[in-house]
Amino acid sequence: MFDVKKVRNDFAMIRNHPDLIYFDNGATSFKPDCVLESLMHYYTHCNSNIHRGDYDISFEASNMYEATREAVKNFLNARKAEEIVFTAGDTASLNTIAYGYAEKYLKEGDAILSSEVEHASDILPWYVIAEKTKAKIVFAPVKEDGRFDLQAYEECLRNNRVRFVALTYVSNVLGYIYPVKEICALAHRYGAVVCIDGAQAVPHLPIDVQDLDMDFLTFSSHKMCGPEGVGVLYGKKELLDKMDPLFQGGGANARFDAKQNVILKETPYKFEAGTPNVSSVIALKDAIGYLQGIGMEELAAYEYELASYFLKRLEECDNVIVYNPHTDTGIVSFNIKGVFSQDAATYFNSKNIAVRTGNHCAKMLVDIIGVGDTIRASFYFYNTKEEIDRFIDVIKETTLEKCIEVVL
Ligand SMILES: Cc1ncc(COP(=O)(O)O)c(C=O)c1O
């Protein structure tokens, strides 16, 4: 197991805020020094546009950019580096698939299969595509506790002409891991293509896209120790080849003329029109290297241990309601009885504790857990049990009166 104390020292945000307890890692993660140094190195040593310059610093930047593609390929165990497309983030990746693939191939009467657990970024693009193509949206019913129901899912596949499945890998509110391998196998048996939103999974779990047989996988760099403004769209090469890009422009075309003939570049370059976020893509490689240095298995086990410890200690707090007492990951959602979640968060903030509250962009989940707003604590590998102990002390003393005092 890695040395958490040593790891914490790699993060300037932790060094600069020694008393801050940051439990909002589901929203975004801190960045280790190697990522910050990588950004600085690019801007001080090889700042140039990529794939366009016939000079050394551009060659260097281009090679580093492509090295990240190779690193992501290895991280996900994709077959080829061409299966990795860089976007502006998870949301951008999902929209690229929606407009470039789903809109092109779905027809009236087809179904897009989703679930009511999904984050806005993994449902709103499909709403638009459903309206444009006259396909319908079908929600796979989840179990009472919000866990995925494979039997109900298969029934949906059997009873509808499902051509596209869009589901999350890990719920950003409940922390449950969806059975992605079975989801993909069943979808393929019924002739559907599967797009997995990996925003809360790729930063926290070892992932093998070949073993899971996903067709598309999307995620953001900023939630996995990398810089903001970069996302990844993984797609099987044959699907990316038949898909259209979301944007047209420089860098993505091989030729065009005044008669409006356009020949696009090959996958993945046809998807990367315009100057990309070069520095951040390059630094994503350092983030991946950092996570691999810790070990994704170890990281996942440690985060689960933190969440289990937190849940155990929450049992001592009779002022708390927990919505996912059997989380699979480092995400725990709860409320303080009789206290609005945002008021509780404001009180926690007065004690230097950062958590996320509200509906967490999963606005349909209210029908499943029966409440629209929760407090979400989301742990990452640099959090500690000592931080949890401090949080528990604060939770125990939280009352409506104390919250009001801080809010007013
Ligand atoms: C499950 C899930 N999907 C999608 C997103 C959107 O990610 P981004 O804002 O990085 O595009 C998030 C962000 O919190 C998420 O948790």
Ligand as a Chemical Component Dictionary entry (heavy atoms), coordinates in Angstrom:
data_LIG
# 
_chem_comp.id                   LIG 
_chem_comp.type                 NON-POLYMER 
_chem_comp.pdbx_formal_charge   0 
_chem_comp.three_letter_code    LIG 
# 
loop_
_chem_comp_atom.comp_id 
_chem_comp_atom.atom_id 
_chem_comp_atom.alt_atom_id 
_chem_comp_atom.type_symbol 
_chem_comp_atom.charge 
_chem_comp_atom.model_Cartn_x 
_chem_comp_atom.model_Cartn_y 
_chem_comp_atom.model_Cartn_z 
_chem_comp_atom.pdbx_ordinal 
LIG C1 C1 C 0 -21.168 10.877 -13.709 1  
LIG C2 C2 C 0 -20.722 12.169 -14.322 2  
LIG N1 N1 N 0 -20.864 12.356 -15.640 3  
LIG C3 C3 C 0 -20.464 13.476 -16.245 4  
LIG C4 C4 C 0 -19.890 14.499 -15.534 5  
LIG C5 C5 C 0 -19.472 15.747 -16.259 6  
LIG O1 O1 O 0 -18.084 15.899 -16.216 7  
LIG P1 P1 P 0 -17.390 17.258 -16.761 8  
LIG O2 O2 O 0 -18.061 18.379 -16.020 9  
LIG O3 O3 O 0 -15.956 17.093 -16.380 10 
LIG O4 O4 O 0 -17.633 17.314 -18.221 11 
LIG C6 C6 C 0 -19.740 14.372 -14.154 12 
LIG C7 C7 C 0 -19.181 15.483 -13.357 13 
LIG O5 O5 O 0 -19.329 15.585 -12.183 14 
LIG C8 C8 C 0 -20.150 13.170 -13.536 15 
LIG O6 O6 O 0 -20.024 12.994 -12.221 16 
# 
loop_
_chem_comp_bond.comp_id 
_chem_comp_bond.atom_id_1 
_chem_comp_bond.atom_id_2 
_chem_comp_bond.value_order 
_chem_comp_bond.pdbx_ordinal 
LIG C1 C2 SING 1  
LIG C2 N1 SING 2  
LIG C2 C8 DOUB 3  
LIG N1 C3 DOUB 4  
LIG C3 C4 SING 5  
LIG C4 C5 SING 6  
LIG C4 C6 DOUB 7  
LIG C5 O1 SING 8  
LIG O1 P1 SING 9  
LIG P1 O2 DOUB 10 
LIG P1 O3 SING 11 
LIG P1 O4 SING 12 
LIG C6 C7 SING 13 
LIG C6 C8 SING 14 
LIG C7 O5 DOUB 15 
LIG C8 O6 SING 16 
# 
